[in-house]
Amino acid sequence: MDYRELVDKLNYYSKKYYVYDDPVVTDAEYDELYNKLLKM
């Protein structure tokens, strides 16, 4: 997964969580992807 794909995915997950109150991944899964992004 490249940088742009990861950013788009995290933005989608954030919107589902914060705007629609409908999380599609666990907090741990989100954190794992976010940490992966930080390491890029």
Contacts in CASP RR format, 6 or more apart in sequence:
PFRMAT RR
TARGET T0000
AUTHOR 0000-0000-0000
METHOD contacts of the structure
MODEL  1
MDYRELVDKLNYYSKKYYVYDDPVVTDAEYDELYNKLLKM
1 9 0 8 1.000
3 37 0 8 1.000
3 40 0 8 1.000
6 33 0 8 1.000
6 36 0 8 1.000
6 37 0 8 1.000
6 40 0 8 1.000
7 37 0 8 1.000
9 33 0 8 1.000
10 30 0 8 1.000
10 33 0 8 1.000
10 34 0 8 1.000
10 37 0 8 1.000
12 24 0 8 1.000
13 23 0 8 1.000
13 24 0 8 1.000
13 25 0 8 1.000
13 30 0 8 1.000
13 33 0 8 1.000
16 22 0 8 1.000
16 23 0 8 1.000
16 24 0 8 1.000
17 23 0 8 1.000
17 24 0 8 1.000
17 30 0 8 1.000
25 33 0 8 1.000
END
